[in-house]
Amino acid sequence: MTLQLLRRRIDRIDSQLLRLLNQRASLAIRVGRLKQRRGARLFDPIRERAILRRLAEANGGPLSREAVRALYREILRQTRRVEQSV
């Protein structure tokens, strides 16, 4: 496989990831609205730890579990920002 082809495949995956991250953020906005209506706290550290644990355990590599946790900590942090902006 050529370098150019590999890069095109990476670009396609990046586009898919971006689309999925924005879908996730849209759902987080909906969650934030529901929580506000119910008077619930927006940040749920127990839920966040469960997400990180589930994803780290499901990880088949080549990323390390710590790399997956680090990536998702940032995704969760940015998603909370979107959720709180509602």
GUFI-266625 format. One record per residue: x, y, z of N, C-alpha, C, O, CB in turn. Coordinates in steps of 0.001 Angstrom, whole numbers, padded with zeros to 6 digits, always signed. Glycine has a CB too. Layout:
BEGIN
XYZXYZXYZXYZXYZ...
END
This chain:
BEGIN
+000849-001174+000000+000000+000000+000000+000901+001246+000000+001907+001292+000709-000969-000007+001233+000538+002227-000782+001362+003432-000884+001073+004394+000264+000035+004316+000921+001122+004130-002227+002012+005293+000484+001853+006317+001511+000617+007170+001225-000152+007491+002131+003111+007204+001590+000439+007527-000036-000708+008360-000409-002036+007655-000102-002971+008278+000400-000637+008719-001903-002110+006377-000402-003335+005619-000135-003580+005499+001375-004709+005655+001839-003249+004213-000777-002539+005229+002119-002674+005152+003573-003166+006479+004147-004035+006500+005019-001335+004764+004215-002616+007567+003660-003044+008891+004138-004489+009187+003767-005212+009791+004560-002136+009978+003569-004923+008781+002592-006330+008976+002205-007253+008181+003126-008321+008658+003510-006557+008554+000731-006836+006975+003473-007641+006167+004388-007710+006823+005769-008768+006845+006398-007061+004742+004502-006592+007349+006229-006577+008066+007507-007488+009282+007438-008240+009546+008376-005141+008493+007879-007430+010025+006336-008296+011201+006172-009767+010830+006235-010564+011547+006840-007999+011898+004849-010136+009714+005614-011534+009260+005655-011941+008906+007082-013036+009250+007527-011739+008040+004726-011059+008223+007790-011355+007867+009182-011483+009124+010028-012376+009216+010870-010258+006943+009758-010592+010099+009810-010690+011362+010554-012027+012047+010307-012624+012593+011235-009544+012302+010164-012497+012023+009078-013797+012619+008761-014927+011877+009471-015863+012500+009972-014035+012611+007243-014840+010557+009513-015850+009764+010216-015817+010058+011713-016862+010221+012344-015628+008260+009964-014610+010125+012277-014478+010436+013702-015085+011792+014029-015790+011938+015028-013008+010409+014121-014814+012778+013193-015353+014114+013405-016879+014099+013393-017523+014702+014252-014826+015074+012339-017443+013410+012421-018901+013297+012326-019457+012622+013579-020454+013084+014135-019309+012502+011058-018836+011551+014025-019303+010830+015205-019135+011646+016482-019997+011610+017359-018562+009516+015335-018035+012379+016592-017835+013224+017776-018903+014312+017851-019389+014634+018935-016432+013862+017756-019263+014869+016715-020312+015883+016704-021684+015276+017004-022520+015922+017635-020340+016595+015354-021919+014056+016562-023154+013362+016925-023193+013135+018428-024233+013307+019064-023275+012017+016170-022053+012748+018994-021964+012536+020440-022253+013837+021188-022973+013841+022186-020570+011995+020826-021686+014935+020699-021909+016240+021330-023377+016644+021243-023918+017206+022195-021025+017315+020672-024022+016370+020129-025446+016686+019990-026280+015906+020996-027217+016447+021584-025927+016386+018566-025943+014644+021192-026649+013846+022192-026380+014370+023594-027275+014367+024439-026238+012377+022092-025151+014822+023850-024810+015379+025166-025631+016632+025448-026028+016872+026588-023303+015704+025246-025882+017424+024423-026726+018614+024594-028118+018182+025042-028701+018785+025943-026806+019443+023270-028644+017145+024415-029962+016639+024797-029952+016111+026232-030900+016328+026986-030411+015534+023831-028887+015425+026598-028752+014930+027971-028718+016108+028936-029372+016082+029978-027473+014061+028127-027948+017152+028585-027862+018337+029437-029209+018992+029652-029521+019428+030760-026908+019335+028843-030008+019065+028608-031348+019654+028729-032223+018820+029659-032943+019366+030495-032013+019775+027345-032162+017509+029512-032948+016631+030392-032502+016786+031838-033335+016868+032741-032817+015158+029952-031212+016825+032058-030697+016982+033423-031142+018315+034025-031519+018380+035195-029160+016885+033432-031097+019368+033223-031521+020679+033726-032984+020667+034115-033355+021210+035156-031273+021763+032682-033821+020052+033287-035253+019979+033602-035505+019193+034884-036434+019480+035639-036019+019338+032441-034658+018200+035108-034828+017364+036306-034082+017906+037517-034199+017367+038617-034358+015955+036022-033320+018970+037315-032546+019539+038405-031351+018699+038801-030852+018812+039921-033419+019736+039585-030888+017858+037895-029752+016975+038166-028432+017687+037861-028377+018615+037053-029864+015678+037334-027395+017237+038516-026062+017769+038253-025625+017374+036847-025898+016261+036396-025044+017261+039306-024949+018284+036160-024492+017981+034804-023323+017002+034813-023240+016130+033948-024089+019264+034083-022423+017136+035779-021249+016273+035828-021513+015091+036742-021870+015263+037907-020013+017054+036301-021335+013894+036211-021531+012666+036972-020219+011885+036959-019969+011117+036030-022708+011810+036383-019376+012072+037980-018068+011421+037979-018149+009894+037981-017257+009229+037455-017280+011879+039173-019198+009337+038562-019342+007876+038567-019577+007374+037148-018988+006380+036722-020507+007437+039496-020443+008072+036423-020711+007707+035021-019444+007852+034185-019152+006996+033350-021845+008587+034429-018692+008924+034404-017475+009130+033628-016453+008022+033899-015839+007507+032965-016868+010501+033949-016272+007660+035148-015337+006570+035470-015785+005263+034823-014958+004496+034330-015219+006388+036999-017084+005011+034825-017610+003786+034207-017342+003775+032700-016983+002738+032142-019124+003655+034475-017513+004917+032046-017238+005020+030607-015765+004729+030338-015435+003933+029459-017618+006427+030070-014884+005374+031093-013447+005189+030890-013037+003734+031139-012236+003177+030388-012653+006128+031814-013577+003131+032174-013257+001739+032491-013753+000807+031378-013023-000079+030933-013883+001336+033849-014994+001015+030934-015569+000163+029885-014761+000230+028604-014477-000796+027986-017010+000566+029603-014389+001445+028204-013642+001606+026961-012232+001050+027070-011736+000432+026127-013587+003066+026571-011580+001261+028207-010227+000721+028398-010253-000801+028350-009362-001422+027770-009630+001203+029740-011261-001396+028953-011365-002853+028953-011722-003405+027576-011309-004511+027228-012401-003300+029968-012475-002654+026799-012884-003098+025466-011780-002903+024429-011838-003465+023336-014133-002350+025030-010786-002112+024777-009727-001778+023843-008917-003017+023443-008438-003769+024291-008810-000725+024450-008781-003203+022141-007996-004318+021623-006661-003895+021057-005942-004710+020479-008767-005036+020575-006317-002608+021219-005031-002121+020735-005077-001788+019265-006076-002076+018607-003951-003140+020992-004055-001203+018738-002727-001074+019330-002579+000077+020332-001528+000204+020961-001730-000899+018245-003601+000913+020491-003511+001948+021518-003510+001289+022890-004199+000292+023105-004682+002965+021394-002744+001840+023808-002734+001328+025170-004026+001729+025876-004736+002633+025437-001500+001852+025944-004314+001048+026965-005491+001413+027755-005375+002850+028258-006359+003590+028266-005668+000445+028942-004173+003243+028678-003989+004605+029168-004198+005624+028046-004736+006704+028290-002589+004767+029779-003783+005299+026831-004005+006201+025697-005495+006364+025436-005961+007474+025177-003297+005673+024431-006242+005277+025502-007694+005331+025297-008327+006181+026394-009180+007026+026119-008312+003899+025287-007907+005956+027639-008458+006761+028742-008147+008240+028539-009012+009089+028752-007894+006283+030099-006919+008554+028130-006534+009959+027928-007358+010597+026813-007832+011723+026960-005033+010066+027598-007528+009889+025708-008337+010415+024608-009764+010660+025055-010335+011712+024766-008318+009457+023419-010344+009704+025753-011732+009856+026165-011919+010850+027299-012977+011471+027404-012281+008533+026574-010915+011013+028145-011030+012078+029158-011203+013422+028465-012010+014247+028892-009778+012104+030090-010443+013640+027396-010562+014901+026664-011897+014990+025934-012530+016045+025936-009408+015052+025668-012331+013905+025316-013639+013897+024655-014734+014209+025661-015623+015014+025383-013906+012535+023978-014676+013582+026820-015683+013822+027856-015619+015259+028363-016652+015885+028600-015493+012844+029023-014413+015777+028528-014264+017168+028995-014892+018138+028005-015626+019042+028404-012773+017518+029202-014612+017961+026722-015169+018852+025705-016679+018663+025575-017408+019628+025343-014489+018607+024353-017142+017447+025722-018576+017188+025666-019291+017865+026826-020382+018407+026649-018852+015682+025681-018683+017840+028022-019275+018536+029180-019383+020015+028905-020376+020642+029273-018445+018300+030454-018370+020589+028259-018425+022025+027927-019621+022311+027036-020324+023298+027252-017120+022484+027228-019865+021480+026052-021005+021659+025154-022296+021483+025939-023235+022266+025791-020944+020659+023966-022336+020457+026769-023529+020157+027562-023860+021327+028501-025032+021653+028688-023323+018854+028377-022854+021949+029081-023066+023053+030015-023446+024354+029310-023964+025271+029948-021819+023270+030843-023200+024444+028022-023502+025683+027301-024968+025781+026929-025400+026786+026364-022654+025783+026052-025720+024771+027233-027158+024737+026889-027924+025700+027741-029142+025815+027602-027737+023328+027055
END
